[in-house]
């Protein structure tokens, strides 16, 4: 029983220590950061959503894995973001984990009809 309590305490302490090392992406740490593209299939079905992802970074600056912290609500959008964030590259040794927000929204088409005055007789 005592071993179990000690093990739980160690895991809890390690998770707190690792959670503190999650930072926001800074421009000076990034080498390559492609943005997620809004898939045509998602736009076709009016899928929208916002989420948050945690990028676990290797010491060489490549992304080891992408964890979904807060889902966008649509698996297709989550997979699109994960695919893009997996390609990110950081300067070696600068960060261990980075939290990145994402938002997929459909803005209305910016068309406003031009006013044409009626013809006078």
N, C-alpha and C positions, 0 to 999 in steps of 0.2 A: 504494500500500500504506500509505503514511504517513497519507494522508487518511482511509483506512478505520479505522486504529487511533485517530486523533484523534476521529473521529466516534463510535466505540464508547465511548471514554472519556467524551465529553461526554454521551452518552445514559445511561451508567452513573451519572455524577455527578448528572445531573438526576433520575434515578429515586431515588437515595438521598436527595436533598434533598426531593423530593416525599413520599417514604415517611415522613420524619420529621414531616411536617405532619399526618399522620392522627391524629386524637384520638378520645377517647370522647365520646359526646354528653353535654353537661352541661345540666341543667335550665334554667339561666339563659340559655343560648343558644337554646333551643327556643321557637318560637311555636306550632307545630301539629305533633303527632306521633301520627297514628292507628296503632293496633296492627294487625298482620296478623291477619285472621280465618282460623280453621281451616276450610277449605272442606268442605262436606258430602261431596262426592265423595271427598276424601282420607280423611275419617273412615270412610266406607262401606267403603273398601278397606284400612283400618288403616295408612295411610301415616303414618310418624313420621320425625323427623329433626331434627338441629340443624345450624346453619350460621352463617356470618359474611358480612356484606355491607359494602361500602365505598360510602358516599354521597359523590359529588363535588358540591360546593355552589358555585353561582354567587355572585358578589359581592353580588347583591341578596337572597340567602338562600334561593332556590329550589334544588331538587335538579336538577342538570344530567343526571346519570345514576347508575345503581346498578350496581356491579360485584359479581359473585359471587366472594368470596374463598375461601370454603369452602362447597360445596354441601350442602344438606340431604339429598341422595341421591334426591330425588323432584322432577322438573321442575315438577309442579303446585304443590308447596310453595314452590319457588324463585320461581315466577312470582307467587304470592300475596304473598310477602314483598317482591318488587320493586315490585309494584303499590302496596302500602301505603307503602313507604319513598319512592317517587317523589312522594308527596303531602306529605312532611315540609317544614316551613318553619322557617328559622332567622333570627335577628336579622341584618340585613345586615352583612357584613364581619367576622363573628365567627369563622367556621370555613371551611376550604377543603375538607377531607375528614374524614369521620367513619366509624369502624368500629362496626357495630351487629351484635350477635349475635342469633340467633333460635332458638327451640326449639319444635317441634310435638310434643307427646306426648299420648297418650290415657290419661287417668287412669281407673281403674276407677270404676264408678258407686258413689257412697258410700252404698249401701243395706246396712244391717245389720238383720236381722230382730229384731223385739222378742221377748224371751223371754216365753213364756206358760206358767206352771206347769200341770202336769196337774191335772185335777179330782180331788179326793179323793172316795171313795165312802163 
